[in-house]
Amino acid sequence: MLIISCIAFAYILNNIIEILLESKASESNFQLEFVTMNQFMSEKLITERLRVRIRSHFELIWNE
């Protein structure tokens, strides 16, 4: 019973770590996309008001 419990614990712990790493990678990807979007808007001389609306929309989509 002890061996089975240890194996189950290791399996569960491994799954938790994978979820956290995936979440971290996803967050990093979001930050990179956000920086790229800001650079694009600067290059295209998008107005500040529109930039704020675009960022808000992008964050809303990300949070969903």
N, C-alpha and C positions, 0 to 999 in steps of 0.2 A: 504494500500500500504506500509506503514511503517513497519508493522509486517512482511509482506512477504519479504521486503528488508532485515530486520534483520535476518530472518531465512535463506535466501539465503547467506548473508554475513557469518553467523556462519557456514553454510555447506561448503562454499568455504574455509574459514579459517581452518576448521577441516581437509579438504583434503590436504591443503598445509602442515599442521603440520605432518600429517601422512606420506607424501612423504619425508619430511625432516628427520623424525625419521627412516624411512626405509633406507634412504640413509646413515645415520649415522651408523645404524646396519650393513649395507653392508660393509661400510668402515672398521668398527671394525673387521668384519669377515675376510676381506682381510688382515689386519694387523696380525691377529692371524695365518692365513695360511702362510703368509710370514715368520713369526718367526719360525713356525714349519718346513717349508721348509729349512730355514737356519740351524736349529739344525740337521735336517736329513743329509744335505750335509756335515756338520762338522763331524758328526759321521761316515759317509762313506768315509771320507777323499777325497772329490771331489776337484779337482784342482781349484784354484782361477779363472782361465780363463773360465772354464766351469761354475762355479758358476755365474759369471757375465752374461754369455749368458743365463743361465736358468732364472735368475732374470729378465733380459730384456724381455725375452719371456713371463714370468708370468705377468709382468707389461703391456705388449702389449695386452695380452688377457684381462686383467682387464679393460684397458681403452676402449676396444671395447665393 
